[in-house]
Amino acid sequence: MTTRRTLVTAASTALLTLPLLPHTAAASAPAAPQETAPGLRPPAKQAVAVGDGGAVASVNPYATQVGIDVLRRGGNAIDAAVATAAALGVVEPYSCGVGGGGYFVYYDARTRTVHTIDGRETGPARMRSDSFTDPATGKAIPFDDAVNSGLSVGVPGTPATWRKALDAWGTLSLAEAMRPAIRIADEGFVVNEQFRAQTEMNEDRFRDFTSTARLFLPNGRLPVVGSLFRNPELARTYRELARTGMDAMYFGDIGRDVVRTVQDPPVAPGATRTVRPGLMERADLAAYRVVMRAPTRTTYHGLDVYSMAPSSSGGTTVGEALNILENLHLSPADKVQALHDYLEASRIAFADRNRWVGDPAFSDVPTQELLGKEFAKDRACLIRPTTSLTSPVAPGDPRHPAGCSDSGTGALEPYEGRSTTHLVASDRWGNVVSYTLTIEQTGGSAITVPGRGFLLNNELTDFDFTPLQAGVPDPNLPGPGKRPRSSMSPTIVLRGGKPVIAVGSPGGATIITTVLQTLVNRLDLGMTLPEAVAAPRISQRNGATTEAEPAFLDSPERPALEALGERFVLAPPAFTPSPEIGAVAALEFGSHGKVTAVAEPKRRGGGSAMVVHQRS
């Protein structure tokens, strides 16, 4: 395994060809006319790649290509993951970026151990449990008012995550890892149908903020498919971050601009939207820290499944559902029954998630108990093969299991934004990264930091605005320095200490069901990993109805499950106007260094999977 100090200079010299230019004035420049890009095409996009030497999969071919280039030049999986993430901040700016946060899961091949970084955003010091309630009524403020405001913006954790990952395990400096993304921001990328559609979905609210309209609606128009989209302001921001090692965000000029924007959002003249100022101050940025957490771990069919511990609910909820399913013997010979069991296990795990999971710094979260095999056995006994449970199912008490009891009432699922992005990376030494990062819903808060080229998150809307159930403690109410509960589920599966699968997805609370269904498809239903990713998705989250993609609604399994009491509805639009659930990026590891990289074949316009050396 190479180290940062012994890495041959090939990676450094190749990436150092792009100079670090000085940061210029922060004022937004007028938008340039949209340039056509005759003959210019993005990197080739494929959903599946098989080979060795390392692999990367993400939603975007520019970003995946950046990661593969880093691997080819001698970088490791951590370097590739950070470089890919930085590039996603350029080409997928409505899903992620330095204005957001995320969760980084890393498998160290030398020690055969899994590590995680909690880079979730935090509430400002002035945030209180009633910050999202109207003092005149005591009721929650309108969700739209909360999203499109400074009030929804959490202290960003993505820059600190990149720095921590590279310092702990990388071989490149931050400046080296960010240079490919700087190049793309400077030179531009080709606008595709998804970028235009996402802009159109957000057009009304983007127009209400001067800095956002100037950047993403050049000359007042939607970006043209096939044109070049440049973001020189983001390139300058990235250069400043690379030069100062992230201090510019947490102690310097970029952070100053973030706080100014949060406290006084640049509302366009004539906008009628209610835009509330935020609570963030510069001291909140200076106080921000990522948390190196122990991962969640459970076993499934003899495999070790590692994921993200609270503040994310991903690891506990996926893990609990798998533990429940281990009692039920899913089989591809009876797909209807397998899907029924999957839906019921997810329904029950979400009931427990909504009651117990929050930021462990503020709540006594029973993480190990939620992942207990005996607790899962008690919960599995609620599942009947001939009928569906009625939601909301009441939560169990993992510390005091009550046997096969469904007494009490449960809480309906709170809203959670459905954007976000995910990437996976591996290297020739056997290291693996599964990384989910986000600015919450598509377009985040809709507020671009003037002169800085990036959108601010709306992560604080992941808090419950008011308690989900009267008289029941709610671990996910807002608070100072508190991380809102997430559903991000970056996951790595091992067999005998070696990686088998790395998987994750965007999609808000549907992240959990997407990762769970992908694992069930692969491990229980006999699908290959590409088939498991492409299969129609259904998502049950302790709701009265189960969301489904169109392909499932047209399937023979639908009426069979409806006969058991299931009620299906079309999934709402998430990343684009299409009714899709999730957007998986995954890796599967075979013998002799062989790796299969898998991205979505169609969802979100199709993702991008690449390997260093292709082979059959």
Secondary structure, 3 states (H helix, E strand, C coil): CCCCCCCCCHHHHHHCCCCCCCCCCCCCCCCCCCEECCCCCCCCCCCEEEEEEEEEEECCHHHHHHHHHHHHCCCCHHHHHHHHHHHHHHHCCCCCCCCCEEEEEEEECCCCEEEEEEECCECCCCCCCCCCECCCCCCECCHHHHHCCHHHCCECCHHHHHHHHHHHHCCCCHHHHHHHHHHHHHHCEECCHHHHHHHHHCHHHHHCEHHHHHHHCHHHCCCCCCEEECCHHHHHHHHHHHHHCCHHHHCCHHHHHHHHHHHCCCECCCCCCCCCCCCCCHHHHHHCCCEEECCEEEEECCEEEEECCCCECHHHHHHHHHHHHCCCCCCHHHHHHHHHHHHHHHHHHHHHHHHHCCCCCCCCCCHHHHCCHHHHHHHHCCCECCECCCCCCCCCCCCCCCCCCCCCCCCCCCCCCCCCEEEEEEECCCCEEEEEEECCCCCCCCCECCCCCCECCCHHHHCCCCCCCCCCCCCCCCCCCCCCCECCCCEEEEECCEEEEEEECCCCCHHHHHHHHHHHHHHCCCCCHHHHHHCCCEECCCCCCEEECHHHHCCCHHHHHHCCCCCEEECCCCCCCCCCCCCCEEEEECHHHCEEEEECCCHHHCCEEEEEEECC
